[in-house]
Amino acid sequence: MYHEFVRIYRTIERRWKDPANNKMSIPMMLWYYLLKRIHALSGKKVLIEVPFPTENSNESPGRIAVIVHCFYLDLFDELLDYISRIPYPYRLFVSTDTQEKQKILAEQLKARKIPHFEVRCAVNRGRDIAPKYITFRDVYAECDYFLHLHGKKSPHMGEARGNHWRKYLLDSILGAPEIVASIFAILRDSRIGLVFPEAYDLNIARLRWSDNYGVSLALANRLGIKIAEDYCPEYPSGSMFWAKASIVRPLLELNLQFEDFPPEKGRVDGELSHAIERMIVPVAQAQGLRGQRIVTGKPKWTRKIIRVGSTNELRDAITQCIKNEGP
């Protein structure tokens, strides 16, 4: 609850200093948070707890690409520590925004004796989203699964909360080899396209378009996908998730360029990168696939948690989650 009040305070503070950064008035913002809390209490979303017992967890599921954008050099060692917990062979692709950083990151990877890696330089636009879909556009055709990561600081949230959010996301998808094995057990289901953590701040899905609906609608129209203003499918908030490589094909076919993304000005909503973050699940759904939320550790009281006792129970658990995923 403390973190929620801090988040409300910082949001109001940003709105006060720069009204263009959030078109909602302060009374509207407070009403939004009240509605969010009511919806959280009444929601019936279902999540799968990881890790759970898996069969053949030592067998490689296929070709894996780990795609990382690292703007903050001081977070790279932490990211590599988490990546080292992947129990399968993988290829590592890292982007950053300057050639100087590119050299530093390459040296760190050599020192770590990472067997297969590549570091590329990207334009500082579109946060971590643009480099993943532009700088590494060619990578997805060469892998079966991918992991999206980035050095997330979220300075607008404050250092402590931003660090806590990043570690929460990383712990959820890379906290232990058993967690990764469980995620791949979920991804092997033919109905699932991507796996991502439960939302860190309980921003419930149908209240989450915020100032991003207009730019998301424009992107949806380009993709030939219909979206509703009153319902936003749950998405990987924080842009860290595991997925089948095939799900991003429609996004790649748009042939996005860095010029499509506005210059970096620190905005927290309303840009193409925010739309892509929210549209990844509808893109998967358009291909007949679903996104699956997971949770680790102590269950959140606003959600129903399924504990899977064996791989045989997993299919029924996924079926239950799909039935409760929303309209």
Secondary structure, 3 states (H helix, E strand, C coil): CHHHHHHHHHHHHHHHHCHHHCCCCHHHHHHHHHHHHHHHHHCCCEEEECCCCCCCCCCCCCCEEEEEECCCHHHHHHHHHHHCCCCCCCEEEEEECCHHHHHHHHHHHHHHCCCCEEEEECCCECCCHHHHHHHCCCCHHHCCEEEEEECCCCHHHCHHHHHHHHHHHHHHHHCCHHHHHHHHHHHCCCCEEEEEECCCCCCCHHHCCHHHHHHHHHHHHHHCCCCECCECCCCCCCCCEEEEHHHHHHHHHCCCCHHHCCECCCCCCCCHHHHHHHHHHHHHHCCCCEEEEEECCCCCCCCEEEECCCHHHHHHHHHHHHHCCCC
